[in-house]
Amino acid sequence: MNLLTASLGKEYIIRHIATNDDELNQFLFSLGCYTGEPITVVSRRRGHCTVSIKDGRYSIDDQLARAIEV
């Protein structure tokens, strides 16, 4: 399951991030978004969703949300 199909408000554990872009992986890591960390989908809007990672909230596009498997 990816973040686009995850339930709103439910905490999940990141199982895998399916991206081949090392720069994007480093950026996500700096946000605390990596395998084994909890993540919660707060809301979904057209073209993006808001997620809660650690103590922060971030808006990510649908393509990245599809790549984060929980």
N, CA, C and O atoms as a Maestro MAE file, in Angstrom:
{
 s_m_m2io_version
 :::
 2.0.0
}

f_m_ct {
 s_m_title
 :::
 protein
 m_atom[280] {
  # First column is atom index #
  i_m_mmod_type
  r_m_x_coord
  r_m_y_coord
  r_m_z_coord
  i_m_residue_number
  s_m_chain_name
  s_m_pdb_residue_name
  s_m_pdb_atom_name
  i_m_atomic_number
  :::
  1 25 0.850 -1.164 0.000 1 A "MET " " N  " 7
  2 3 0.000 0.000 0.000 1 A "MET " " CA " 6
  3 2 0.900 1.233 0.000 1 A "MET " " C  " 6
  4 15 1.953 1.244 0.638 1 A "MET " " O  " 8
  5 25 0.479 2.263 -0.717 2 A "ASN " " N  " 7
  6 3 1.232 3.512 -0.714 2 A "ASN " " CA " 6
  7 2 0.417 4.599 -0.012 2 A "ASN " " C  " 6
  8 15 -0.700 4.343 0.436 2 A "ASN " " O  " 8
  9 25 0.965 5.799 0.083 3 A "LEU " " N  " 7
  10 3 0.301 6.866 0.824 3 A "LEU " " CA " 6
  11 2 -0.988 7.352 0.157 3 A "LEU " " C  " 6
  12 15 -1.846 7.922 0.832 3 A "LEU " " O  " 8
  13 25 -1.140 7.139 -1.143 4 A "LEU " " N  " 7
  14 3 -2.375 7.548 -1.810 4 A "LEU " " CA " 6
  15 2 -3.549 6.661 -1.424 4 A "LEU " " C  " 6
  16 15 -4.699 7.094 -1.498 4 A "LEU " " O  " 8
  17 25 -3.281 5.444 -1.019 5 A "THR " " N  " 7
  18 3 -4.350 4.522 -0.640 5 A "THR " " CA " 6
  19 2 -4.454 4.355 0.874 5 A "THR " " C  " 6
  20 15 -5.330 3.634 1.352 5 A "THR " " O  " 8
  21 25 -3.583 5.003 1.630 6 A "ALA " " N  " 7
  22 3 -3.603 4.906 3.092 6 A "ALA " " CA " 6
  23 2 -4.771 5.704 3.664 6 A "ALA " " C  " 6
  24 15 -5.202 6.697 3.077 6 A "ALA " " O  " 8
  25 25 -5.273 5.267 4.803 7 A "SER " " N  " 7
  26 3 -6.371 5.958 5.483 7 A "SER " " CA " 6
  27 2 -5.871 7.244 6.123 7 A "SER " " C  " 6
  28 15 -4.749 7.308 6.625 7 A "SER " " O  " 8
  29 25 -6.712 8.261 6.099 8 A "LEU " " N  " 7
  30 3 -6.371 9.533 6.732 8 A "LEU " " CA " 6
  31 2 -6.337 9.377 8.251 8 A "LEU " " C  " 6
  32 15 -7.194 8.714 8.835 8 A "LEU " " O  " 8
  33 25 -5.348 9.988 8.877 9 A "GLY " " N  " 7
  34 3 -5.260 10.023 10.324 9 A "GLY " " CA " 6
  35 2 -4.702 8.777 10.976 9 A "GLY " " C  " 6
  36 15 -4.524 8.761 12.194 9 A "GLY " " O  " 8
  37 25 -4.422 7.741 10.221 10 A "LYS " " N  " 7
  38 3 -3.882 6.501 10.779 10 A "LYS " " CA " 6
  39 2 -2.362 6.486 10.622 10 A "LYS " " C  " 6
  40 15 -1.841 6.813 9.555 10 A "LYS " " O  " 8
  41 25 -1.658 6.107 11.683 11 A "GLU " " N  " 7
  42 3 -0.197 6.060 11.631 11 A "GLU " " CA " 6
  43 2 0.263 4.752 10.987 11 A "GLU " " C  " 6
  44 15 -0.215 3.671 11.331 11 A "GLU " " O  " 8
  45 25 1.190 4.873 10.057 12 A "TYR " " N  " 7
  46 3 1.771 3.731 9.356 12 A "TYR " " CA " 6
  47 2 3.285 3.758 9.539 12 A "TYR " " C  " 6
  48 15 3.854 4.784 9.911 12 A "TYR " " O  " 8
  49 25 3.923 2.642 9.279 13 A "ILE " " N  " 7
  50 3 5.382 2.544 9.280 13 A "ILE " " CA " 6
  51 2 5.837 2.467 7.823 13 A "ILE " " C  " 6
  52 15 5.310 1.675 7.041 13 A "ILE " " O  " 8
  53 25 6.812 3.290 7.469 14 A "ILE " " N  " 7
  54 3 7.340 3.291 6.100 14 A "ILE " " CA " 6
  55 2 8.074 1.978 5.867 14 A "ILE " " C  " 6
  56 15 8.998 1.636 6.605 14 A "ILE " " O  " 8
  57 25 7.659 1.243 4.832 15 A "ARG " " N  " 7
  58 3 8.280 -0.038 4.507 15 A "ARG " " CA " 6
  59 2 9.341 0.101 3.424 15 A "ARG " " C  " 6
  60 15 10.351 -0.603 3.435 15 A "ARG " " O  " 8
  61 25 9.100 1.019 2.486 16 A "HIS " " N  " 7
  62 3 10.023 1.161 1.345 16 A "HIS " " CA " 6
  63 2 9.727 2.477 0.638 16 A "HIS " " C  " 6
  64 15 8.583 2.929 0.595 16 A "HIS " " O  " 8
  65 25 10.770 3.086 0.083 17 A "ILE " " N  " 7
  66 3 10.595 4.275 -0.749 17 A "ILE " " CA " 6
  67 2 11.144 3.933 -2.124 17 A "ILE " " C  " 6
  68 15 12.348 3.740 -2.294 17 A "ILE " " O  " 8
  69 25 10.252 3.861 -3.099 18 A "ALA " " N  " 7
  70 3 10.595 3.413 -4.446 18 A "ALA " " CA " 6
  71 2 10.982 4.590 -5.329 18 A "ALA " " C  " 6
  72 15 10.185 5.047 -6.149 18 A "ALA " " O  " 8
  73 25 12.200 5.079 -5.161 19 A "THR " " N  " 7
  74 3 12.714 6.148 -6.011 19 A "THR " " CA " 6
  75 2 14.180 5.863 -6.320 19 A "THR " " C  " 6
  76 15 14.917 5.367 -5.468 19 A "THR " " O  " 8
  77 25 14.590 6.175 -7.522 20 A "ASN " " N  " 7
  78 3 15.978 5.954 -7.940 20 A "ASN " " CA " 6
  79 2 16.795 7.235 -7.887 20 A "ASN " " C  " 6
  80 15 17.941 7.252 -8.336 20 A "ASN " " O  " 8
  81 25 16.236 8.287 -7.358 21 A "ASP " " N  " 7
  82 3 16.890 9.585 -7.294 21 A "ASP " " CA " 6
  83 2 17.593 9.747 -5.945 21 A "ASP " " C  " 6
  84 15 16.936 9.923 -4.918 21 A "ASP " " O  " 8
  85 25 18.916 9.689 -5.947 22 A "ASP " " N  " 7
  86 3 19.682 9.785 -4.704 22 A "ASP " " CA " 6
  87 2 19.484 11.122 -3.997 22 A "ASP " " C  " 6
  88 15 19.431 11.171 -2.768 22 A "ASP " " O  " 8
  89 25 19.375 12.199 -4.760 23 A "GLU " " N  " 7
  90 3 19.162 13.522 -4.165 23 A "GLU " " CA " 6
  91 2 17.806 13.588 -3.449 23 A "GLU " " C  " 6
  92 15 17.699 14.146 -2.357 23 A "GLU " " O  " 8
  93 25 16.789 13.020 -4.069 24 A "LEU " " N  " 7
  94 3 15.465 12.973 -3.445 24 A "LEU " " CA " 6
  95 2 15.497 12.097 -2.191 24 A "LEU " " C  " 6
  96 15 14.893 12.447 -1.177 24 A "LEU " " O  " 8
  97 25 16.188 10.975 -2.254 25 A "ASN " " N  " 7
  98 3 16.318 10.106 -1.076 25 A "ASN " " CA " 6
  99 2 16.996 10.837 0.074 25 A "ASN " " C  " 6
  100 15 16.572 10.701 1.222 25 A "ASN " " O  " 8
  101 25 18.036 11.607 -0.208 26 A "GLN " " N  " 7
  102 3 18.721 12.372 0.835 26 A "GLN " " CA " 6
  103 2 17.812 13.443 1.422 26 A "GLN " " C  " 6
  104 15 17.817 13.677 2.630 26 A "GLN " " O  " 8
  105 25 17.029 14.094 0.559 27 A "PHE " " N  " 7
  106 3 16.097 15.105 1.030 27 A "PHE " " CA " 6
  107 2 15.055 14.486 1.963 27 A "PHE " " C  " 6
  108 15 14.785 15.019 3.039 27 A "PHE " " O  " 8
  109 25 14.475 13.368 1.548 28 A "LEU " " N  " 7
  110 3 13.486 12.681 2.384 28 A "LEU " " CA " 6
  111 2 14.092 12.238 3.713 28 A "LEU " " C  " 6
  112 15 13.450 12.331 4.759 28 A "LEU " " O  " 8
  113 25 15.324 11.757 3.662 29 A "PHE " " N  " 7
  114 3 16.015 11.342 4.879 29 A "PHE " " CA " 6
  115 2 16.181 12.520 5.828 29 A "PHE " " C  " 6
  116 15 16.036 12.366 7.041 29 A "PHE " " O  " 8
  117 25 16.485 13.693 5.284 30 A "SER " " N  " 7
  118 3 16.663 14.875 6.128 30 A "SER " " CA " 6
  119 2 15.349 15.296 6.794 30 A "SER " " C  " 6
  120 15 15.366 15.951 7.836 30 A "SER " " O  " 8
  121 25 14.212 14.924 6.198 31 A "LEU " " N  " 7
  122 3 12.905 15.213 6.788 31 A "LEU " " CA " 6
  123 2 12.506 14.168 7.828 31 A "LEU " " C  " 6
  124 15 11.555 14.362 8.586 31 A "LEU " " O  " 8
  125 25 13.244 13.064 7.853 32 A "GLY " " N  " 7
  126 3 12.894 11.965 8.752 32 A "GLY " " CA " 6
  127 2 12.048 10.913 8.077 32 A "GLY " " C  " 6
  128 15 11.470 10.056 8.747 32 A "GLY " " O  " 8
  129 25 11.966 10.964 6.762 33 A "CYS " " N  " 7
  130 3 11.161 10.031 5.980 33 A "CYS " " CA " 6
  131 2 12.062 8.926 5.428 33 A "CYS " " C  " 6
  132 15 12.668 9.070 4.367 33 A "CYS " " O  " 8
  133 25 12.135 7.817 6.176 34 A "TYR " " N  " 7
  134 3 12.936 6.677 5.751 34 A "TYR " " CA " 6
  135 2 12.339 5.398 6.326 34 A "TYR " " C  " 6
  136 15 11.473 5.445 7.199 34 A "TYR " " O  " 8
  137 25 12.800 4.277 5.838 35 A "THR " " N  " 7
  138 3 12.271 2.978 6.226 35 A "THR " " CA " 6
  139 2 12.283 2.799 7.743 35 A "THR " " C  " 6
  140 15 13.278 3.073 8.414 35 A "THR " " O  " 8
  141 25 11.152 2.334 8.257 36 A "GLY " " N  " 7
  142 3 11.035 2.072 9.687 36 A "GLY " " CA " 6
  143 2 10.444 3.206 10.501 36 A "GLY " " C  " 6
  144 15 10.131 3.020 11.677 36 A "GLY " " O  " 8
  145 25 10.285 4.383 9.899 37 A "GLU " " N  " 7
  146 3 9.759 5.540 10.627 37 A "GLU " " CA " 6
  147 2 8.240 5.623 10.472 37 A "GLU " " C  " 6
  148 15 7.701 5.251 9.429 37 A "GLU " " O  " 8
  149 25 7.548 6.111 11.507 38 A "PRO " " N  " 7
  150 3 6.096 6.294 11.397 38 A "PRO " " CA " 6
  151 2 5.749 7.511 10.542 38 A "PRO " " C  " 6
  152 15 6.468 8.511 10.534 38 A "PRO " " O  " 8
  153 25 4.635 7.403 9.825 39 A "ILE " " N  " 7
  154 3 4.143 8.487 8.980 39 A "ILE " " CA " 6
  155 2 2.615 8.461 9.011 39 A "ILE " " C  " 6
  156 15 2.011 7.390 9.076 39 A "ILE " " O  " 8
  157 25 2.002 9.623 8.965 40 A "THR " " N  " 7
  158 3 0.543 9.740 8.989 40 A "THR " " CA " 6
  159 2 0.099 10.654 7.858 40 A "THR " " C  " 6
  160 15 0.649 11.740 7.679 40 A "THR " " O  " 8
  161 25 -0.898 10.215 7.094 41 A "VAL " " N  " 7
  162 3 -1.484 11.074 6.059 41 A "VAL " " CA " 6
  163 2 -2.528 11.949 6.748 41 A "VAL " " C  " 6
  164 15 -3.520 11.447 7.276 41 A "VAL " " O  " 8
  165 25 -2.298 13.257 6.736 42 A "VAL " " N  " 7
  166 3 -3.172 14.204 7.412 42 A "VAL " " CA " 6
  167 2 -4.334 14.623 6.514 42 A "VAL " " C  " 6
  168 15 -5.478 14.688 6.963 42 A "VAL " " O  " 8
  169 25 -4.038 14.909 5.241 43 A "SER " " N  " 7
  170 3 -5.087 15.308 4.303 43 A "SER " " CA " 6
  171 2 -4.646 15.039 2.878 43 A "SER " " C  " 6
  172 15 -3.462 14.856 2.595 43 A "SER " " O  " 8
  173 25 -5.637 15.022 1.982 44 A "ARG " " N  " 7
  174 3 -5.370 14.873 0.553 44 A "ARG " " CA " 6
  175 2 -6.103 15.965 -0.190 44 A "ARG " " C  " 6
  176 15 -7.276 16.235 0.066 44 A "ARG " " O  " 8
  177 25 -5.405 16.579 -1.100 45 A "ARG " " N  " 7
  178 3 -5.993 17.585 -1.986 45 A "ARG " " CA " 6
  179 2 -5.647 17.177 -3.414 45 A "ARG " " C  " 6
  180 15 -4.877 16.242 -3.631 45 A "ARG " " O  " 8
  181 25 -6.208 17.870 -4.366 46 A "ARG " " N  " 7
  182 3 -5.911 17.551 -5.758 46 A "ARG " " CA " 6
  183 2 -4.422 17.742 -6.030 46 A "ARG " " C  " 6
  184 15 -3.901 18.851 -5.912 46 A "ARG " " O  " 8
  185 25 -3.743 16.661 -6.393 47 A "GLY " " N  " 7
  186 3 -2.343 16.746 -6.782 47 A "GLY " " CA " 6
  187 2 -1.330 16.613 -5.667 47 A "GLY " " C  " 6
  188 15 -0.137 16.495 -5.942 47 A "GLY " " O  " 8
  189 25 -1.769 16.629 -4.398 48 A "HIS " " N  " 7
  190 3 -0.801 16.472 -3.313 48 A "HIS " " CA " 6
  191 2 -1.487 15.987 -2.040 48 A "HIS " " C  " 6
  192 15 -2.712 16.014 -1.925 48 A "HIS " " O  " 8
  193 25 -0.676 15.547 -1.096 49 A "CYS " " N  " 7
  194 3 -1.218 15.194 0.214 49 A "CYS " " CA " 6
  195 2 -0.277 15.734 1.292 49 A "CYS " " C  " 6
  196 15 0.913 15.946 1.058 49 A "CYS " " O  " 8
  197 25 -0.841 15.946 2.465 50 A "THR " " N  " 7
  198 3 -0.086 16.442 3.602 50 A "THR " " CA " 6
  199 2 0.181 15.274 4.540 50 A "THR " " C  " 6
  200 15 -0.733 14.537 4.911 50 A "THR " " O  " 8
  201 25 1.440 15.117 4.916 51 A "VAL " " N  " 7
  202 3 1.826 14.024 5.804 51 A "VAL " " CA " 6
  203 2 2.492 14.576 7.051 51 A "VAL " " C  " 6
  204 15 3.073 15.661 7.045 51 A "VAL " " O  " 8
  205 25 2.395 13.809 8.108 52 A "SER " " N  " 7
  206 3 3.056 14.149 9.360 52 A "SER " " CA " 6
  207 2 4.180 13.149 9.577 52 A "SER " " C  " 6
  208 15 3.952 11.941 9.635 52 A "SER " " O  " 8
  209 25 5.405 13.675 9.697 53 A "ILE " " N  " 7
  210 3 6.591 12.858 9.944 53 A "ILE " " CA " 6
  211 2 7.303 13.466 11.138 53 A "ILE " " C  " 6
  212 15 7.668 14.641 11.131 53 A "ILE " " O  " 8
  213 25 7.494 12.654 12.152 54 A "LYS " " N  " 7
  214 3 8.083 13.145 13.405 54 A "LYS " " CA " 6
  215 2 7.270 14.327 13.901 54 A "LYS " " C  " 6
  216 15 6.069 14.172 14.121 54 A "LYS " " O  " 8
  217 25 7.860 15.499 14.088 55 A "ASP " " N  " 7
  218 3 7.135 16.658 14.599 55 A "ASP " " CA " 6
  219 2 6.758 17.653 13.509 55 A "ASP " " C  " 6
  220 15 6.328 18.763 13.820 55 A "ASP " " O  " 8
  221 25 6.908 17.286 12.245 56 A "GLY " " N  " 7
  222 3 6.621 18.219 11.159 56 A "GLY " " CA " 6
  223 2 5.525 17.735 10.235 56 A "GLY " " C  " 6
  224 15 5.217 16.545 10.173 56 A "GLY " " O  " 8
  225 25 4.943 18.685 9.515 57 A "ARG " " N  " 7
  226 3 3.958 18.381 8.480 57 A "ARG " " CA " 6
  227 2 4.503 18.876 7.151 57 A "ARG " " C  " 6
  228 15 5.038 19.980 7.050 57 A "ARG " " O  " 8
  229 25 4.356 18.033 6.130 58 A "TYR " " N  " 7
  230 3 4.914 18.336 4.817 58 A "TYR " " CA " 6
  231 2 3.891 18.036 3.739 58 A "TYR " " C  " 6
  232 15 3.112 17.090 3.853 58 A "TYR " " O  " 8
  233 25 3.899 18.839 2.701 59 A "SER " " N  " 7
  234 3 3.044 18.616 1.549 59 A "SER " " CA " 6
  235 2 3.885 17.940 0.470 59 A "SER " " C  " 6
  236 15 4.934 18.453 0.080 59 A "SER " " O  " 8
  237 25 3.423 16.795 -0.006 60 A "ILE " " N  " 7
  238 3 4.144 16.069 -1.053 60 A "ILE " " CA " 6
  239 2 3.204 15.832 -2.220 60 A "ILE " " C  " 6
  240 15 1.993 15.715 -2.036 60 A "ILE " " O  " 8
  241 25 3.765 15.762 -3.430 61 A "ASP " " N  " 7
  242 3 2.922 15.540 -4.600 61 A "ASP " " CA " 6
  243 2 2.510 14.073 -4.697 61 A "ASP " " C  " 6
  244 15 3.073 13.210 -4.023 61 A "ASP " " O  " 8
  245 25 1.529 13.813 -5.538 62 A "ASP " " N  " 7
  246 3 0.984 12.462 -5.674 62 A "ASP " " CA " 6
  247 2 2.027 11.454 -6.154 62 A "ASP " " C  " 6
  248 15 1.991 10.289 -5.759 62 A "ASP " " O  " 8
  249 25 2.945 11.893 -6.996 63 A "GLN " " N  " 7
  250 3 3.964 10.975 -7.513 63 A "GLN " " CA " 6
  251 2 4.851 10.472 -6.364 63 A "GLN " " C  " 6
  252 15 5.155 9.281 -6.297 63 A "GLN " " O  " 8
  253 25 5.259 11.353 -5.482 64 A "LEU " " N  " 7
  254 3 6.075 10.945 -4.343 64 A "LEU " " CA " 6
  255 2 5.253 10.126 -3.348 64 A "LEU " " C  " 6
  256 15 5.756 9.162 -2.770 64 A "LEU " " O  " 8
  257 25 3.998 10.504 -3.149 65 A "ALA " " N  " 7
  258 3 3.123 9.751 -2.245 65 A "ALA " " CA " 6
  259 2 2.940 8.323 -2.745 65 A "ALA " " C  " 6
  260 15 2.837 7.391 -1.946 65 A "ALA " " O  " 8
  261 25 2.901 8.151 -4.052 66 A "ARG " " N  " 7
  262 3 2.783 6.817 -4.651 66 A "ARG " " CA " 6
  263 2 4.054 6.002 -4.427 66 A "ARG " " C  " 6
  264 15 3.989 4.775 -4.351 66 A "ARG " " O  " 8
  265 25 5.200 6.656 -4.319 67 A "ALA " " N  " 7
  266 3 6.480 5.976 -4.158 67 A "ALA " " CA " 6
  267 2 6.762 5.538 -2.716 67 A "ALA " " C  " 6
  268 15 7.607 4.672 -2.486 67 A "ALA " " O  " 8
  269 25 6.061 6.129 -1.751 68 A "ILE " " N  " 7
  270 3 6.282 5.784 -0.356 68 A "ILE " " CA " 6
  271 2 5.328 4.676 0.042 68 A "ILE " " C  " 6
  272 15 4.119 4.888 0.128 68 A "ILE " " O  " 8
  273 25 5.870 3.501 0.282 69 A "GLU " " N  " 7
  274 3 5.064 2.324 0.616 69 A "GLU " " CA " 6
  275 2 5.025 2.117 2.113 69 A "GLU " " C  " 6
  276 15 6.050 2.168 2.794 69 A "GLU " " O  " 8
  277 25 3.816 1.879 2.617 70 A "VAL " " N  " 7
  278 3 3.622 1.676 4.056 70 A "VAL " " CA " 6
  279 2 3.014 0.316 4.315 70 A "VAL " " C  " 6
  280 15 2.774 -0.043 5.468 70 A "VAL " " O  " 8
  :::
 }
 m_bond[279] {
  # First column is bond index #
  i_m_from
  i_m_to
  i_m_order
  :::
  1 1 2 1
  2 2 3 1
  3 3 4 2
  4 3 5 1
  5 5 6 1
  6 6 7 1
  7 7 8 2
  8 7 9 1
  9 9 10 1
  10 10 11 1
  11 11 12 2
  12 11 13 1
  13 13 14 1
  14 14 15 1
  15 15 16 2
  16 15 17 1
  17 17 18 1
  18 18 19 1
  19 19 20 2
  20 19 21 1
  21 21 22 1
  22 22 23 1
  23 23 24 2
  24 23 25 1
  25 25 26 1
  26 26 27 1
  27 27 28 2
  28 27 29 1
  29 29 30 1
  30 30 31 1
  31 31 32 2
  32 31 33 1
  33 33 34 1
  34 34 35 1
  35 35 36 2
  36 35 37 1
  37 37 38 1
  38 38 39 1
  39 39 40 2
  40 39 41 1
  41 41 42 1
  42 42 43 1
  43 43 44 2
  44 43 45 1
  45 45 46 1
  46 46 47 1
  47 47 48 2
  48 47 49 1
  49 49 50 1
  50 50 51 1
  51 51 52 2
  52 51 53 1
  53 53 54 1
  54 54 55 1
  55 55 56 2
  56 55 57 1
  57 57 58 1
  58 58 59 1
  59 59 60 2
  60 59 61 1
  61 61 62 1
  62 62 63 1
  63 63 64 2
  64 63 65 1
  65 65 66 1
  66 66 67 1
  67 67 68 2
  68 67 69 1
  69 69 70 1
  70 70 71 1
  71 71 72 2
  72 71 73 1
  73 73 74 1
  74 74 75 1
  75 75 76 2
  76 75 77 1
  77 77 78 1
  78 78 79 1
  79 79 80 2
  80 79 81 1
  81 81 82 1
  82 82 83 1
  83 83 84 2
  84 83 85 1
  85 85 86 1
  86 86 87 1
  87 87 88 2
  88 87 89 1
  89 89 90 1
  90 90 91 1
  91 91 92 2
  92 91 93 1
  93 93 94 1
  94 94 95 1
  95 95 96 2
  96 95 97 1
  97 97 98 1
  98 98 99 1
  99 99 100 2
  100 99 101 1
  101 101 102 1
  102 102 103 1
  103 103 104 2
  104 103 105 1
  105 105 106 1
  106 106 107 1
  107 107 108 2
  108 107 109 1
  109 109 110 1
  110 110 111 1
  111 111 112 2
  112 111 113 1
  113 113 114 1
  114 114 115 1
  115 115 116 2
  116 115 117 1
  117 117 118 1
  118 118 119 1
  119 119 120 2
  120 119 121 1
  121 121 122 1
  122 122 123 1
  123 123 124 2
  124 123 125 1
  125 125 126 1
  126 126 127 1
  127 127 128 2
  128 127 129 1
  129 129 130 1
  130 130 131 1
  131 131 132 2
  132 131 133 1
  133 133 134 1
  134 134 135 1
  135 135 136 2
  136 135 137 1
  137 137 138 1
  138 138 139 1
  139 139 140 2
  140 139 141 1
  141 141 142 1
  142 142 143 1
  143 143 144 2
  144 143 145 1
  145 145 146 1
  146 146 147 1
  147 147 148 2
  148 147 149 1
  149 149 150 1
  150 150 151 1
  151 151 152 2
  152 151 153 1
  153 153 154 1
  154 154 155 1
  155 155 156 2
  156 155 157 1
  157 157 158 1
  158 158 159 1
  159 159 160 2
  160 159 161 1
  161 161 162 1
  162 162 163 1
  163 163 164 2
  164 163 165 1
  165 165 166 1
  166 166 167 1
  167 167 168 2
  168 167 169 1
  169 169 170 1
  170 170 171 1
  171 171 172 2
  172 171 173 1
  173 173 174 1
  174 174 175 1
  175 175 176 2
  176 175 177 1
  177 177 178 1
  178 178 179 1
  179 179 180 2
  180 179 181 1
  181 181 182 1
  182 182 183 1
  183 183 184 2
  184 183 185 1
  185 185 186 1
  186 186 187 1
  187 187 188 2
  188 187 189 1
  189 189 190 1
  190 190 191 1
  191 191 192 2
  192 191 193 1
  193 193 194 1
  194 194 195 1
  195 195 196 2
  196 195 197 1
  197 197 198 1
  198 198 199 1
  199 199 200 2
  200 199 201 1
  201 201 202 1
  202 202 203 1
  203 203 204 2
  204 203 205 1
  205 205 206 1
  206 206 207 1
  207 207 208 2
  208 207 209 1
  209 209 210 1
  210 210 211 1
  211 211 212 2
  212 211 213 1
  213 213 214 1
  214 214 215 1
  215 215 216 2
  216 215 217 1
  217 217 218 1
  218 218 219 1
  219 219 220 2
  220 219 221 1
  221 221 222 1
  222 222 223 1
  223 223 224 2
  224 223 225 1
  225 225 226 1
  226 226 227 1
  227 227 228 2
  228 227 229 1
  229 229 230 1
  230 230 231 1
  231 231 232 2
  232 231 233 1
  233 233 234 1
  234 234 235 1
  235 235 236 2
  236 235 237 1
  237 237 238 1
  238 238 239 1
  239 239 240 2
  240 239 241 1
  241 241 242 1
  242 242 243 1
  243 243 244 2
  244 243 245 1
  245 245 246 1
  246 246 247 1
  247 247 248 2
  248 247 249 1
  249 249 250 1
  250 250 251 1
  251 251 252 2
  252 251 253 1
  253 253 254 1
  254 254 255 1
  255 255 256 2
  256 255 257 1
  257 257 258 1
  258 258 259 1
  259 259 260 2
  260 259 261 1
  261 261 262 1
  262 262 263 1
  263 263 264 2
  264 263 265 1
  265 265 266 1
  266 266 267 1
  267 267 268 2
  268 267 269 1
  269 269 270 1
  270 270 271 1
  271 271 272 2
  272 271 273 1
  273 273 274 1
  274 274 275 1
  275 275 276 2
  276 275 277 1
  277 277 278 1
  278 278 279 1
  279 279 280 2
  :::
 }
}
